[in-house]
């Protein structure tokens, strides 16, 4: 696990120190609604442990990454009939703005852009 930053927003949410609209949780991961949704269903799924990005998490704890993905699937099944897109931005040029790994679970509508 990388060093947890005292000012990491998602660490504070996972610890219960900052409120969030939590939709599901496990002992290792937490899912909560995005404050600026880009789709009818837009939930962030984060591990409770601090890792900066998806590559760090995958290298250090692949089982924890699997837990995060399983929670994303559970949330999508509950909120979007199991049809969803799971997006991990890795690094600032890719759009990551909070440097605690998190997956964006989006769905609930016909989604636009489809990669070729």
Secondary structure, DSSP 8 states (H G I E B T S, - for coil): -----TT-HHHHHHHTSS---EEEE-SSEEEEE-TT-SSSEEEEEEESS--SSHHHHHHH-HHHHHHHHHHHHHHHHHHSTT-EEEE---SGGGT--SSS-EEEEEESS-------
